[in-house]
Amino acid sequence: MERVRKIPGILLGVLILSLTVAACTSAPITTKQDASQVKYVLKFNHVLTESETFHKGFMKWAQRVGERTNGGLEIQVFHSAQLGLEENIIEQLRQGAPLGLSTDSARLGMYVPEIAVINAPYFLDSIDDVAKLKELFTIKQWAKELEEKYGIKIVSFNWVQGPRHMVSNRPIRNPGDMQGLRIRVPGAPVWQQTMRSFGAEPVALPFGEVYIGMEQKEVEGADLVYRNVTEAKLFEVARYMSETRHILLINFEVVSKQFFDSLPPEYQKILIEECDKAGTETSQEMEKEVAQLKTELTQKGMIIVEDVNVVDFRRASEETYEVLQLTNIRDKLYEEMGKK
């Protein structure tokens, strides 16, 4: 992983944002492919590296959309947050920029607070549970609100990276082992409160800064899925991976509602169908590769802590639902799913 050291973080962020805005505002949403066909271009951004399984899944999605539309709709995939940070991309696509993004419900909860429950601790346990969400009445109402009030179109949330675990330099078996630890989390309330409910101190950092943050002792740990740890080489700065399984990481693929509405109906249908299909395939692939990733990390010298007291972590996580007033909405969704 390349790490920029010479340009201060704030200056680099401003530079990236300026260039991204300029590119998106100066380029038209569509370009003439020939006299009979309009070509649509969607720039899709994600924070993971080029070798991540999710990136390969996004490329598969892009290829299939291109094939089914005969090149009429092109998805250009940008890895490693090349177009900017997630929060900046969301604001740009809200304004109609032809952008898409892989994000999560915790960040979308900044607009529709209750949707953050989907990434709350121990909310769901399996890919099969996730597949049920899109048919729920409440979920459909949230998606409608994101579109109509905020210009954010959810294309799919069939993309499951797997359970998040604790990465640190001490073994974590109980919430008591996390007391006072400075843990990196994304900058959204549900992620931060989850760490507080375990007794840790949340520190908001972009994913690309986790390695340096741990190397320089700015943070003492992070909560991530296995593939994140191998790809970001965090085994070089952390000794333990403790299987807390505290969040099933469900990713939302979103695009500009204005851009989506500009597409022909057939293209809209293809965009959604192929995103859901690639998401399901990629999620299943990531689930299968966990055993291999654990072996790789062990060979790199990392210790996998499997005897975690998940019961105590679940009990502690109830504080997150209470503080963020998500208990009732969680129970409502469970009822709609027939889960409880």
N, C-alpha and C positions, 0 to 999 in steps of 0.2 A: 504494500500500500504506500503510495507516495504521500508525503506529508509536507506541506508548505511551511517553511519556517521564516522566510525573510520578510514576507508581507504581513503586517499586523492583521489579526482576525477581523476586526471591525472594518478596516480599509478594504480588505479583500471582499468582505460581504457586500459592501457598498458598490464596489467595482463590478462584481458578478451581477448584482441586481440591476445596475444601470445598463449593462450590456444586454441582459435578458429582456428588459423592458423595451430597449431600443429595437432589438431584433423582432420582438413580437408586435410592436406597434407599427414598424415600418413595413413588415411583410404582410401582404394580403392573406386572408383566410383561404382563398382559393386561387388557383392559377389555371390558365387555359392549357389543357393538354393537347387538344387539337380543336378543330372547328366544331366537332360534334359532342365533345365531352369536357366537363369541368373536373379538374382534379382538386381534391381536398387533402390538406396536409395537417396532421395532428402531431405536435411535438410532445412526447410522453417522457416524464422525468421520474426517476426514483433514486434513492440514496445508496443502494447497494452496489457492490462492485460488479465488474463485467463478468467475472467467473461465477457469480452466485446463481443458484438454481432458478431463482425468481427472474433474473435477467434473461436467462435462456427461455423461460416461459413467456416473458413479454415479447421476445423476438419471434417466438412461435405464433403468438397472437397476431403480431404485425404481419408476418408472412401470410397467414391464412386470410386475413382481411384483405390484403393486397390481391391475393389470388381470386377471392370470391367477387371482388369489385373490379377485376381486370385493371388494377392500378388506379382506379378512380379515387380510392381513399388510401392514402399512405400514412402509416404510423412510423414516425422516427423516434426510436427509443434512446434515451440519454441516461447513462448509469452514473453512479457516484455523485449525484446532485449537481451534474454539470450545468444545469440551467438555474440552479439556486436552491435555497432552503425551502422546505415544504411550505412553511407559513407564507413565504413570499409568492410561491407559485400559486397557492390557493387564492390569494388576493388578486393576482393577475388574471387567472382564469375566470374569477367572478366578474371581472370587467369585460369579459368577452374575448380575451386572447385565446388563440387556437392551441391551448395547452391541456395536457392531461397529467395525472399524478397518481402514484401509489402512496396512499396515506392510511390512516386508521381512524376508528370512531372516536378515540380520545381527542384527536385534533378537530374532528368535525363537531365534537361536543362543545367547542368554542362558539358554535353558531346555534346548534340545537342541543342544549345541555344533556337531555336525557339519553341521547344516542350514545353517549360515552359509556353507558352500561355494558355495551358489547365488548369493550376491552377492559372491563372491571375484573378484579381478581376472582378466579374460580367461577366465572359466569357460565362458561361452556367447557366441555371436556373433549369433544371429538369433532371431526370433519362432518360426520353425519348430522350432528346438532346444527352446525353452521348452515348446512344445505336447507334446513327448514326455515331459516330466518326470512328469506326473501318473500315468502308467502304470507307472512304474518301481517295482519291489519295495521298494527301499531308501527311496524317497520315501514310499510308503504306510506303511512302518514308522515313519518319523519323524512322520507325521501322526497315526498311532495313539497314539504316545507323548505328543504334545502334548495330545491329547484326554484320555487316561486319567490322565495324571500331573499335567497342568497346567490342564485345563479350557479349552483353546484349540482351537476348531474352525476349520480352514482351509476356507473356502468355495470359494476360487479363487486361483490364482496365474497366471492368463492375462493379467494387466495389466502390460504392458511399456512403461515410459516412454522407453526408448531408451538409447543409450550415454551414459555420463557423461564429460564433458571437464573440463579445467582452466580455471577462470575466474580471471584474475589481472591484475596491472598490468605484467607482463613476458611476453614470448613464451616458451613452453615447447616445446622440440623434443626434448629428451633428458632422462633422469632427472637429469643433472648440473645442469640449469637449475632444479631444484626444491630443491637443497641448502639446508637451513636455513629454507625458507619456512614460515610459519605458515599451515596450510591448515585451513579449517573442514571438519569431517566429523561425521556423526551419532555419538552416543556408544556405539559397539559395537566390540568388538575387531577384527573383520575389516576394517572401514572404516579404523580407526586404524592397524593394521599395514600396510595397503596404502600409506598415505602414508609410513610409515617406510621401507618397502622402496624407495620412490622417492627417499628422502633428505630428505623434508619433515618438519615437526613438526606432528602432528595436534592440532587444537583442537576439542573437542566443543561445538557450539552448536546450538540448535534452528533449523530452517529459517527461521522468522520473524525471526531475529536476524542473519541473514547480511548484510543491507544495512547495518545499523548497525555490525556488527562490522568490515566493510571500510571504511566511512566513517570510523570512529574508529581505524582501524589496529590493531584488536585482532587481526585476521587479515589475511593478505596475499593470500588466495585461497580458492577453494572448488571442489569437484568437483560439477558439476550437469549436467542435460540442458538442451537448448536452450530448451524451453518454460519451465523454471524461471527462466532468465535474463531472458527477455522479461517474464514476469508479475511478477517481483520487481523489475524495473527495475534490474537489476544493471549494465547498461550505463552507468549514471550514476556508478558507483564503481569500475568495472573496465574496462580498455582492451582486453584480449585474451581470446579464447576459443580455446584450443589443443586440437585434436582428438586427444586421447590414447586415447579409446575404451576406457578401462581397466576399466570395469564396465558390463555390460548390466543396467540397473536393472529388476529383476523385483519387482513388488509383490504381496504376499499380502493377500487380503481375509479377515479373521478375525472370528469372532463368539464370544460366550460359548457354550461347549458345553452348559451348563445351559439356556440360552435355546433353543438349537437343538433340544435333545432335547424341549423342551416343545411344539414345533410339531407339527402333524399331519404324517404322512409325506409327503403330497402337497405341503404347503407347503415341507418340507425340499427336496424334489426341485426344485420351482420356484425356490427361492432359489438353489440351486447352478447349475441350468441357465441361468438368466437372467444370473447373475454371470459365468459363463464366456463366454456369448455377447456380453455388453456389453464384457467385457474384451478379447476378440479384436478386435472392431470398433474399440474405442478405441485399441488398440495399433497396428493397421494405419493408423488415421487419423493418429496421432502420427508414424509412420514417414514418411508421405507429406508431412507439413507441414514437415519439417526444412529443405528448400530455401527455403521462404517465410520461415521464421524467421531463417535465415542472412542473407537479403536485408534483413530488417527491422533486424537488429542492425548490419549494415554501414551502413545508412542512418543509424543512431543514432550512428555514429562508432566502433563496435567493430571490431577487426581479427581476422579469423578466420585462425588459423594451421593450415593443412592439412598442411604438410610435416613432420609429427611422426614421429620414429623409433620406430614402434610395436614393432619387433623388440626394441629395447633395453628398452623399457618392459615387454614380456612377459618378457624375461629377468630383469629386476630383480624382477618380481612373484613369481617363484618363492620368494623369501624369505618372503613372506606364507604360502604353503602349508607351508613348512618350519617356521616359527616356531609356527604355530597347529596343526600336525600334521594338515593337511587334504589332503596329497598323495595318500595311499592312498585316501581316500574319493572324491576327485575322479576318480582313475583307475577306481575301481569303478563310479561313475556313468557315466563314458564307455563302459565296457565294456557296461553294461546298455543304453545308448543305441545301441550299435553305432557309436560315434563314434571309437573308437580301437582 
